[in-house]
Amino acid sequence: MGKRYQIEDCFRIIKTNFGGRPVYCSTPEHIKGYFLTCYTALLIYRLLECGLDDKGTHITTDNLIRTLQNLNVVDDDMYYRATCKGSKALTALTNYDDLALDRKRYKPAELRKKIKNISG
């Protein structure tokens, strides 16, 4: 596939999956900020997609984005409880960097440590 297809695919992802249209911003600064956010999300998505592909797992755009949107954690007093359900994309993300996204319960200290390790 040529570079043109890849560029068109990126714009399709921004418009379709990241809500790049319609734009309700009116000032040039807000419009630039809005699209900078969209392009940053696209970059993060593409890096994640390449990382998963390198580990031998290809996940479709819609499936990966839907899985990421459904990743929620609820505060259950002493624990944080994951509300996401198992899927191929969740398993791939869990194995990507030993994130343990499929665990049912997290102690607050464990979750803080994990976030600290990720943010470096």
Buried (B, 14 or more C-beta within 10 A) or exposed (E): EEEEEEEEEBEEBBEEBBEBEEEEEEEEEEEEEBBEEBBEBBEEBBEBBEBBEEEEBEBEBEBBBBBBEEEEBEEEEEBBBBEBEEBBBBBBBBBBEEEEBBBEEBEEEBBEEBEEEEEE
